[in-house]
Amino acid sequence: MMNPEPSYRRTDHKLIIYQLLPRLFGNLSQTNRPYGSREENGCGTLSGIDTPALRAIRELGCTHVWLTGIIDHATCTDHSFDGKPASPSETVKGRAGSPYAIRDYYSIAPDLSSGAGNGILEFRDLIARCHDQGLQVIIDHVPNHVARTYRSTQRPAGAMDLGAQDKPNLGFRLENDFYYLGPEALQLPEAAYGHARQQRPEDFQPSFVEQPARATGNDIFHINPGPDDWYETIKLNYGRSPQGQFLGHPGMPLWQKMRDILMFWADQGIAGFRCDMAAMVPPQYWDWVIREVRERHPALLFIAELYAPEEYETYLKAGFDYLYDKVGFYDTLRNVMTGVESAGALSRTWQQSGGFDHRMLRFVENHDEQRIASVHFCGGPEPGIPGMAAALFMHKGPVLFYSGQESGESGDESCGFSGEDGRTTLFDYWGLTRHQAWMNGGSFDGGSLDPSQQRILHEYGSLMRLASTEDVVRYGEFFDLQYAQEHGPHYDTSRCYSFLRHGSGSTLLFVLWFTEESSSLHVRIPALALSLSPLKDADMIRISSGPTPGAGDRTMAAAAIMETGIPFQAEAWSCTIFRLIPC
């Protein structure tokens, strides 16, 4: 059977995905003690993502919510009341634990629910609230590795647990769910014990033994993972030998188990999966499992976290709708925002897109990357405005917006396991102060932000609402104008980037200004761009100072636009948008 028509062809809107960690999103506590417990530092819950919160996300222009860290993962917090005792602390990064060290694929993280057994019910209620606000839900699927302490207590009746039928004496075997490394015990790095002592010095006693040792999640096939390895996780076996030979097939127990897990969550009413480190799992598995799941849920989205451009085509053919655009778009944009590269470097990102442009997910922040406002990145939130405009308007593909970006979160705190590295912690219980100001006691209106932060919130909302509603952004063609400005006396190609989106009778001009100084600019539109757009054969062109015609309109001759350019004032760290109308 052929794959169903890809869901990216069926959408009638540009996908703008709001990523949030429920543990952080709804937390109003400001205690913020490094290595603090759940009781000390607080923790958001699924019920805390309420209707006002979702309405605010929708009003930003978002179409989807990516709920990060909802599946039960290893944690130092004791949830014995829910059948989930604390994991040994040397197998947990941080006190709250990594959302990507799953300990039960069938369970909601008990940190996020209100009581024993309520997690899945509260998750279904959250999905219903999202749908009521016109939002679809995406969740993580973490297929490559699980927590060292994985054990499913919530799996359906008759379902076999991971590793239950393994033969540990056979190191690599297609019927084994894990890779076994011989008779020796696992030797965790000293850093694992050091972090654990910091978390609970009063009662820390190393208690975890794994013998025989199993391979570590980031393809470590020996018993001594290092401090920078994913030592808290175990690699899953999809049929690729430790030497790299692929022998897997759909009859493998793990393939069957993972299909059933995907089907379980798809049946809850979600819109799709963001698949963690998808390229560490063989494409043959993805080709099979995506077809299997789409037999029941044909419109389900699959987004791959993927960092190797040479593998893009392979994973798209395997059934993924969208792939991460980090090594092309994000890395280049970051260099432009920080002044390492000229703004013209953005031209390279579409020139090298390989025909996959509309199937790449763009972002300026996510949980793996440093915050724009961090001293490790831009040192303030303002550069995020032209940066996000590039992500939103240069392409037809989806865009990711990370919770806290709208309020200028900096990530510059040492939270415990998460040091002062410019990233919002994944591993600790923590309250995000600027995000809490946006929450404004549960109103989610930004009322407690200062004026400069409110301006950032307003700018982001304006850009995302335009992207989610303007047809030419969703379907129109792209025309890079940078080459036409190279010899212009009133245009700085190192700090300014301009382009058109045109089609269906509409033309928008975008000018992105990547510096803190304002300047008077002229943007020229070459004859070729005019001839390919709805402006063709126009002698006079009306220019609206914004995407909607208004009182500030002016008219210029097409010849003047080609020769001297459209004059305007570029403000610090800005995106200026003009609608061009033939007349």
C-alpha positions as CSV (number, residue, x, y, z in Angstrom):
1,M,0.0,0.0,0.0
2,M,1.2,3.5,-0.8
3,N,1.6,6.1,1.9
4,P,-1.5,8.2,2.3
5,E,-1.3,11.8,0.9
6,P,1.1,13.6,3.3
7,S,-0.7,15.7,5.8
8,Y,1.4,18.8,4.9
9,R,-0.6,18.9,1.7
10,R,-3.9,18.8,3.4
11,T,-3.5,21.7,5.8
12,D,-5.3,24.9,5.1
13,H,-3.1,27.0,7.4
14,K,0.5,27.5,8.2
15,L,1.5,25.4,11.2
16,I,2.8,27.5,14.1
17,I,3.7,25.2,17.0
18,Y,3.9,26.4,20.5
19,Q,6.3,24.2,22.6
20,L,5.8,24.1,26.3
21,L,6.9,22.0,29.2
22,P,3.9,21.6,31.6
23,R,6.2,21.2,34.5
24,L,7.5,24.8,33.9
25,F,4.6,26.4,32.1
26,G,2.0,26.5,34.9
27,N,4.4,26.9,37.9
28,L,3.8,30.1,39.8
29,S,6.4,29.4,42.6
30,Q,9.3,31.8,42.7
31,T,11.4,29.9,45.4
32,N,13.9,28.7,42.8
33,R,16.2,26.9,45.1
34,P,19.0,25.1,43.1
35,Y,18.3,21.4,43.2
36,G,15.1,22.2,44.9
37,S,12.4,19.5,45.3
38,R,9.0,19.6,43.8
39,E,7.6,20.7,47.2
40,E,10.2,23.5,47.4
41,N,10.2,24.9,43.9
42,G,6.7,24.0,42.7
43,C,5.6,22.2,39.5
44,G,3.1,23.0,36.8
45,T,0.4,20.4,36.0
46,L,-1.8,19.5,33.0
47,S,-4.8,21.2,34.7
48,G,-2.7,24.4,35.0
49,I,-2.8,24.6,31.1
50,D,-6.3,26.0,31.4
51,T,-8.6,27.8,29.0
52,P,-7.1,31.3,29.5
53,A,-3.7,29.9,28.9
54,L,-4.7,28.2,25.7
55,R,-6.7,31.2,24.5
56,A,-3.6,33.3,24.9
57,I,-1.6,30.8,22.9
58,R,-4.2,30.8,20.1
59,E,-4.4,34.6,20.1
60,L,-0.6,34.7,19.5
61,G,-1.4,33.0,16.2
62,C,-0.4,29.4,17.1
63,T,-2.2,26.5,15.6
64,H,-0.6,23.6,17.6
65,V,0.7,23.0,21.1
66,W,3.7,20.6,21.5
67,L,3.4,19.2,25.1
68,T,7.0,18.3,26.0
69,G,7.7,15.9,28.9
70,I,4.2,14.5,29.5
71,I,5.2,10.8,29.3
72,D,6.4,9.3,32.6
73,H,10.1,9.7,32.9
74,A,12.7,8.9,35.6
75,T,12.6,11.3,38.5
76,C,13.9,11.6,42.1
77,T,10.4,12.5,43.3
78,D,8.6,9.7,45.1
79,H,5.2,9.0,43.6
80,S,4.6,5.7,45.2
81,F,0.9,6.7,45.6
82,D,0.7,6.3,41.8
83,G,2.8,3.2,41.7
84,K,5.9,5.2,40.7
85,P,8.6,5.3,43.5
86,A,11.6,7.5,43.1
87,S,14.3,6.3,40.7
88,P,17.8,5.9,42.0
89,S,19.2,9.4,41.9
90,E,22.5,8.4,40.2
91,T,20.3,7.4,37.2
92,V,18.5,10.7,37.0
93,K,19.8,14.0,35.6
94,G,18.5,16.7,37.9
95,R,15.9,16.2,40.5
96,A,12.9,16.4,38.2
97,G,14.6,14.3,35.6
98,S,15.0,14.4,31.8
99,P,11.8,14.2,29.8
100,Y,13.7,12.0,27.4
101,A,14.5,9.3,29.9
102,I,11.1,7.5,29.6
103,R,10.4,4.9,32.3
104,D,6.8,4.0,31.2
105,Y,5.7,4.6,27.6
106,Y,2.0,4.2,28.6
107,S,1.9,6.6,31.6
108,I,1.5,10.3,32.1
109,A,4.3,11.8,34.3
110,P,2.8,11.7,37.8
111,D,4.4,15.1,38.5
112,L,1.8,16.6,36.1
113,S,-1.4,15.0,37.5
114,S,-3.5,15.7,40.6
115,G,-3.6,12.2,42.0
116,A,-3.2,8.5,41.6
117,G,-4.5,7.2,38.3
118,N,-5.7,10.6,37.1
119,G,-3.0,11.4,34.6
120,I,-4.5,10.0,31.4
121,L,-7.9,11.4,32.2
122,E,-6.4,14.9,32.8
123,F,-4.5,14.5,29.5
124,R,-7.7,13.8,27.7
125,D,-9.4,16.8,29.3
126,L,-6.4,19.0,28.2
127,I,-6.8,17.7,24.6
128,A,-10.5,18.7,24.7
129,R,-9.6,22.2,26.0
130,C,-7.1,22.6,23.2
131,H,-9.6,21.6,20.6
132,D,-12.1,24.0,22.1
133,Q,-9.6,26.8,21.5
134,G,-8.8,25.7,17.9
135,L,-5.5,24.2,18.9
136,Q,-4.2,20.7,17.9
137,V,-1.8,18.7,20.2
138,I,1.6,17.2,19.4
139,I,3.5,15.1,21.9
140,D,7.0,13.6,22.0
141,H,7.7,10.1,20.9
142,V,11.1,9.0,22.2
143,P,11.9,5.8,20.3
144,N,15.7,5.4,20.6
145,H,16.2,5.0,24.3
146,V,14.5,4.6,27.7
147,A,15.4,5.2,31.3
148,R,17.7,2.8,33.0
149,T,14.8,2.0,35.4
150,Y,12.2,1.4,32.7
151,R,9.2,-0.6,33.8
152,S,5.7,-0.1,32.5
153,T,3.0,-0.5,35.2
154,Q,0.3,1.1,33.0
155,R,0.7,-1.0,29.8
156,P,-2.5,-2.6,28.5
157,A,-3.5,-6.1,29.6
158,G,-1.6,-8.7,27.6
159,A,1.1,-6.3,26.4
160,M,4.6,-7.5,27.0
161,D,7.0,-5.1,28.8
162,L,10.3,-4.1,27.3
163,G,13.1,-6.6,27.9
164,A,10.7,-9.1,29.5
165,Q,11.6,-11.9,27.0
166,D,15.2,-10.8,26.4
167,K,18.1,-13.3,26.7
168,P,20.8,-11.2,28.3
169,N,23.5,-13.8,27.6
170,L,23.1,-13.1,23.9
171,G,24.5,-9.6,23.5
172,F,22.9,-8.8,20.1
173,R,19.8,-10.7,19.2
174,L,16.9,-9.6,17.0
175,E,14.4,-10.8,19.6
176,N,16.1,-8.7,22.4
177,D,14.7,-5.2,23.1
178,F,18.1,-4.1,24.5
179,Y,21.7,-4.6,23.7
180,Y,23.7,-6.5,26.3
181,L,27.4,-5.9,26.8
182,G,28.6,-9.2,28.4
183,P,28.7,-10.3,32.0
184,E,30.1,-7.1,33.5
185,A,28.1,-4.5,35.4
186,L,27.5,-1.0,34.2
187,Q,30.0,1.6,35.5
188,L,28.3,4.9,35.7
189,P,30.5,8.0,35.5
190,E,31.6,9.7,38.7
191,A,29.6,12.7,37.7
192,A,26.4,10.8,38.1
193,Y,27.2,10.2,41.8
194,G,28.4,13.8,42.2
195,H,25.1,15.2,41.0
196,A,23.1,12.8,43.0
197,R,25.0,13.8,46.2
198,Q,24.1,17.4,45.5
199,Q,20.5,16.5,45.1
200,R,20.1,14.5,48.4
201,P,23.3,14.7,50.4
202,E,21.6,13.8,53.6
203,D,20.5,10.3,52.5
204,F,22.4,9.6,49.3
205,Q,23.4,5.9,49.1
206,P,24.3,4.5,45.7
207,S,21.8,1.8,45.0
208,F,21.6,1.1,41.3
209,V,23.2,-2.0,39.8
210,E,22.8,-3.0,36.2
211,Q,24.4,-6.4,35.4
212,P,24.8,-7.3,32.7
213,A,25.3,-3.8,31.5
214,R,23.2,-2.6,28.6
215,A,24.2,-0.2,25.8
216,T,23.8,3.6,26.6
217,G,21.3,5.6,24.6
218,N,23.7,7.6,22.5
219,D,25.2,4.5,20.9
220,I,27.7,3.7,23.7
221,F,28.4,0.0,23.3
222,H,30.7,-0.4,26.3
223,I,30.2,-0.5,30.1
224,N,31.7,2.9,30.8
225,P,29.6,5.8,29.6
226,G,31.1,9.2,30.2
227,P,29.7,12.3,32.0
228,D,28.6,13.8,28.7
229,D,26.9,10.7,27.5
230,W,23.2,9.9,28.0
231,Y,24.3,7.6,30.8
232,E,20.8,7.6,32.3
233,T,19.3,5.9,29.3
234,I,19.4,2.5,27.5
235,K,19.6,2.1,23.8
236,L,16.7,0.2,22.1
237,N,17.4,-2.5,19.5
238,Y,15.6,-2.0,16.1
239,G,17.8,-4.6,14.4
240,R,21.0,-2.6,13.7
241,S,24.0,-4.5,15.0
242,P,26.6,-2.6,17.1
243,Q,28.8,-2.7,14.0
244,G,26.1,-0.9,12.0
245,Q,24.7,-3.7,9.9
246,F,20.9,-3.5,9.6
247,L,19.1,-6.8,10.0
248,G,15.7,-5.7,11.4
249,H,12.2,-6.5,10.2
250,P,8.6,-5.9,11.2
251,G,8.3,-9.2,13.0
252,M,10.8,-8.0,15.7
253,P,9.2,-7.7,19.1
254,L,10.4,-4.2,19.6
255,W,8.9,-3.0,16.3
256,Q,5.5,-4.4,17.3
257,K,5.7,-2.9,20.8
258,M,6.6,0.5,19.6
259,R,3.8,0.5,17.0
260,D,1.3,-0.3,19.8
261,I,2.7,2.5,21.9
262,L,2.3,5.0,19.0
263,M,-1.2,3.7,18.4
264,F,-2.2,4.1,22.0
265,W,-1.3,7.8,22.1
266,A,-2.7,8.5,18.6
267,D,-6.0,7.0,19.9
268,Q,-6.1,9.7,22.6
269,G,-6.9,12.4,19.9
270,I,-3.5,14.0,19.3
271,A,-2.6,15.5,16.0
272,G,1.0,14.1,15.8
273,F,4.3,13.2,17.2
274,R,7.6,15.0,17.4
275,C,10.0,12.1,17.1
276,D,13.1,12.5,19.2
277,M,16.5,11.8,17.6
278,A,14.7,10.1,14.7
279,A,17.9,9.4,12.7
280,M,19.2,7.1,15.5
281,V,16.4,4.7,14.6
282,P,16.6,3.0,11.2
283,P,14.5,4.5,8.4
284,Q,13.2,1.0,7.5
285,Y,11.4,1.0,10.8
286,W,9.9,4.4,10.3
287,D,8.7,3.5,6.8
288,W,6.8,0.5,8.2
289,V,5.5,2.0,11.5
290,I,4.2,5.3,10.0
291,R,2.3,3.3,7.4
292,E,0.9,1.1,10.1
293,V,-0.3,4.0,12.3
294,R,-1.7,5.9,9.4
295,E,-3.9,3.0,8.5
296,R,-6.0,4.0,11.5
297,H,-5.0,7.7,11.7
298,P,-4.3,8.9,8.1
299,A,-3.9,12.6,9.0
300,L,-1.4,12.1,11.8
301,L,1.7,14.3,11.7
302,F,5.2,12.9,12.1
303,I,8.0,15.5,12.7
304,A,11.6,14.2,12.8
305,E,14.4,15.7,15.0
306,L,17.1,15.2,12.4
307,Y,20.4,17.0,11.9
308,A,22.1,15.4,8.9
309,P,21.1,17.0,5.5
310,E,22.4,13.9,3.6
311,E,19.6,11.9,5.3
312,Y,16.7,14.3,4.7
313,E,15.4,12.6,1.6
314,T,15.6,9.2,3.2
315,Y,13.5,10.1,6.2
316,L,11.0,12.1,4.1
317,K,10.5,9.0,1.9
318,A,10.0,7.0,5.1
319,G,6.9,9.0,5.8
320,F,7.9,12.0,7.9
321,D,6.0,15.2,7.1
322,Y,8.5,17.6,8.5
323,L,12.2,17.7,9.5
324,Y,14.2,20.0,11.8
325,D,16.0,22.7,9.9
326,K,18.8,23.3,12.4
327,V,22.1,22.9,10.5
328,G,20.9,25.0,7.6
329,F,18.4,27.7,8.8
330,Y,18.9,27.9,12.6
331,D,22.7,27.9,12.6
332,T,22.9,30.5,9.8
333,L,20.2,32.7,11.4
334,R,22.0,32.6,14.8
335,N,25.2,33.7,13.1
336,V,23.3,36.6,11.5
337,M,21.6,37.6,14.7
338,T,25.0,37.7,16.6
339,G,26.9,39.5,13.8
340,V,29.1,36.5,13.0
341,E,27.8,36.3,9.4
342,S,26.3,38.9,7.0
343,A,22.5,39.0,6.7
344,G,23.0,37.9,3.1
345,A,24.0,34.5,4.4
346,L,20.2,33.9,4.7
347,S,20.1,33.7,0.9
348,R,22.2,30.5,1.2
349,T,19.6,28.7,3.3
350,W,17.0,28.7,0.6
351,Q,19.5,28.1,-2.2
352,Q,20.7,24.9,-0.4
353,S,17.3,23.7,0.7
354,G,17.4,20.8,-1.8
355,G,13.7,21.1,-2.8
356,F,12.6,20.3,0.8
357,D,12.0,23.9,1.8
358,H,8.2,23.5,2.5
359,R,8.9,20.4,4.6
360,M,11.4,21.9,7.1
361,L,10.5,23.0,10.6
362,R,12.1,26.4,11.5
363,F,12.7,27.8,14.9
364,V,14.7,30.5,16.7
365,E,14.4,28.8,20.1
366,N,13.6,25.4,21.5
367,H,14.5,23.3,24.5
368,D,17.9,22.3,23.2
369,E,19.1,25.7,22.1
370,Q,20.1,28.8,24.1
371,R,17.6,31.6,24.7
372,I,17.8,34.6,22.5
373,A,18.0,36.9,25.5
374,S,20.8,34.9,27.1
375,V,24.2,36.5,27.4
376,H,25.4,33.4,25.6
377,F,23.3,34.3,22.5
378,C,22.1,37.9,21.9
379,G,22.0,39.3,25.5
380,G,18.4,40.6,25.0
381,P,15.2,39.5,23.4
382,E,14.9,42.2,20.7
383,P,17.0,40.4,18.0
384,G,14.3,37.7,18.1
385,I,11.9,39.9,16.2
386,P,13.7,39.9,12.8
387,G,14.9,36.4,13.6
388,M,11.4,35.1,14.1
389,A,10.2,37.0,11.0
390,A,12.8,35.1,8.9
391,A,11.5,31.8,10.3
392,L,7.8,32.7,9.7
393,F,7.9,34.5,6.3
394,M,10.8,33.1,4.2
395,H,9.2,29.7,3.8
396,K,5.9,27.8,3.5
397,G,6.9,25.3,6.1
398,P,5.9,25.1,9.8
399,V,7.5,27.2,12.6
400,L,8.2,26.4,16.2
401,F,7.8,29.0,19.0
402,Y,9.2,28.1,22.4
403,S,7.3,29.0,25.6
404,G,9.0,32.0,27.3
405,Q,10.2,33.4,24.0
406,E,7.3,35.9,24.0
407,S,8.3,37.3,27.4
408,G,12.1,37.3,26.8
409,E,13.2,34.5,29.1
410,S,17.0,34.4,29.3
411,G,17.8,30.9,30.8
412,D,20.7,32.5,32.6
413,E,20.2,30.8,35.9
414,S,22.0,27.9,37.5
415,C,19.0,25.7,38.5
416,G,20.8,22.6,39.7
417,F,21.7,20.0,37.2
418,S,21.1,22.7,34.5
419,G,23.9,25.1,34.9
420,E,24.1,28.7,33.7
421,D,24.3,27.9,30.0
422,G,21.5,30.1,28.5
423,R,19.1,27.2,28.2
424,T,15.8,26.8,30.1
425,T,16.2,23.8,32.4
426,L,14.8,20.4,31.4
427,F,16.0,18.6,34.5
428,D,15.0,20.8,37.5
429,Y,11.8,22.1,39.2
430,W,11.9,25.8,38.5
431,G,9.8,28.9,38.1
432,L,10.4,31.1,35.0
433,T,10.1,34.7,36.2
434,R,9.4,36.5,33.0
435,H,7.1,33.8,31.9
436,Q,5.3,34.2,35.2
437,A,4.9,37.9,34.5
438,W,3.2,36.9,31.2
439,M,1.0,34.5,33.1
440,N,0.0,37.5,35.3
441,G,-1.5,35.3,38.1
442,G,-3.4,33.2,35.6
443,S,-4.8,35.8,33.3
444,F,-2.1,35.1,30.6
445,D,-2.3,38.6,29.3
446,G,1.2,39.9,29.9
447,G,0.0,42.4,32.4
448,S,3.0,42.1,34.7
449,L,5.6,42.5,32.0
450,D,7.4,45.8,31.8
451,P,6.8,48.0,28.8
452,S,9.8,46.7,26.8
453,Q,8.7,43.1,27.4
454,Q,5.1,43.9,26.4
455,R,6.4,45.4,23.2
456,I,8.2,42.1,22.4
457,L,5.0,40.2,23.2
458,H,3.0,42.5,20.9
459,E,5.6,42.2,18.1
460,Y,5.7,38.4,18.2
461,G,1.9,38.2,18.2
462,S,1.5,40.5,15.2
463,L,4.0,38.5,13.2
464,M,2.6,35.1,14.0
465,R,-1.0,36.2,13.5
466,L,-0.1,37.5,10.0
467,A,1.8,34.3,9.2
468,S,-1.2,32.1,10.3
469,T,-3.8,34.1,8.4
470,E,-2.2,35.5,5.2
471,D,-2.6,33.3,2.2
472,V,0.5,34.6,0.4
473,V,2.6,33.5,3.4
474,R,1.1,30.0,3.4
475,Y,1.1,29.4,-0.4
476,G,3.0,32.2,-2.1
477,E,6.3,32.1,-3.8
478,F,9.6,33.5,-2.4
479,F,11.9,35.9,-4.2
480,D,15.2,36.9,-2.6
481,L,16.0,40.6,-3.1
482,Q,19.4,40.6,-1.6
483,Y,21.3,40.5,-4.8
484,A,19.5,43.6,-6.1
485,Q,20.8,45.7,-3.2
486,E,24.5,45.0,-3.5
487,H,25.4,48.3,-5.0
488,G,22.6,50.4,-3.4
489,P,23.9,53.5,-1.5
490,H,21.1,53.3,1.1
491,Y,21.2,49.6,2.1
492,D,23.5,47.7,4.4
493,T,23.7,44.1,3.0
494,S,25.6,43.0,6.2
495,R,22.7,43.9,8.5
496,C,19.6,44.0,6.3
497,Y,17.8,41.2,4.5
498,S,14.8,41.6,2.1
499,F,12.6,39.4,0.1
500,L,9.1,39.1,-1.5
501,R,6.3,36.6,-1.0
502,H,3.9,36.8,-3.9
503,G,1.0,34.9,-5.5
504,S,-2.8,34.8,-5.7
505,G,-3.0,38.5,-6.5
506,S,-0.9,39.6,-3.5
507,T,2.6,40.7,-3.0
508,L,4.3,41.4,0.4
509,L,7.7,42.9,0.9
510,F,9.7,42.0,4.0
511,V,12.7,43.9,5.2
512,L,14.6,42.4,8.2
513,W,16.9,44.7,10.1
514,F,19.5,43.0,12.3
515,T,21.0,45.7,14.4
516,E,20.2,48.0,17.3
517,E,20.6,51.3,15.4
518,S,17.8,52.7,13.3
519,S,18.6,53.8,9.7
520,S,17.1,55.2,6.5
521,L,17.0,52.6,3.8
522,H,16.0,52.1,0.2
523,V,14.9,48.7,-1.0
524,R,15.1,48.0,-4.7
525,I,12.9,45.5,-6.5
526,P,14.4,44.3,-9.8
527,A,12.4,44.0,-13.0
528,L,12.5,40.1,-12.8
529,A,10.8,40.2,-9.4
530,L,8.1,42.5,-10.7
531,S,7.5,40.4,-13.8
532,L,7.0,37.2,-11.8
533,S,4.6,38.7,-9.3
534,P,1.1,40.2,-9.5
535,L,2.9,43.5,-10.0
536,K,3.6,42.5,-13.6
537,D,3.0,45.3,-16.2
538,A,2.1,47.8,-13.4
539,D,3.4,51.4,-14.1
540,M,2.4,52.6,-10.7
541,I,2.5,50.7,-7.4
542,R,0.7,51.5,-4.3
543,I,2.7,50.8,-1.1
544,S,1.0,50.1,2.1
545,S,3.0,50.7,5.3
546,G,2.0,47.3,6.7
547,P,0.3,44.2,5.4
548,T,-3.1,46.0,5.4
549,P,-3.8,49.1,3.2
550,G,-4.3,52.2,5.3
551,A,-3.9,55.9,5.6
552,G,-0.2,55.8,5.3
553,D,-0.3,54.5,1.7
554,R,1.8,56.1,-1.0
555,T,2.3,55.5,-4.7
556,M,5.5,55.1,-6.6
557,A,6.4,54.4,-10.2
558,A,7.6,50.9,-10.9
559,A,10.6,52.4,-12.7
560,A,11.6,54.3,-9.5
561,I,11.1,51.2,-7.4
562,M,13.5,49.3,-9.7
563,E,16.1,52.2,-9.9
564,T,16.2,53.9,-6.5
565,G,14.1,51.7,-4.3
566,I,11.3,52.2,-1.8
567,P,12.5,54.5,1.0
568,F,11.6,53.9,4.7
569,Q,13.0,54.1,8.2
570,A,14.2,50.8,9.7
571,E,13.9,50.8,13.5
572,A,16.2,48.8,15.8
573,W,15.8,45.0,15.4
574,S,12.8,45.1,13.3
575,C,10.7,43.5,10.5
576,T,9.1,46.0,8.2
577,I,6.3,44.7,6.0
578,F,4.8,46.4,2.9
579,R,1.9,45.3,0.8
580,L,2.5,46.2,-2.9
581,I,-0.6,46.7,-5.0
582,P,-0.6,47.4,-8.8
583,C,-2.5,50.5,-9.8
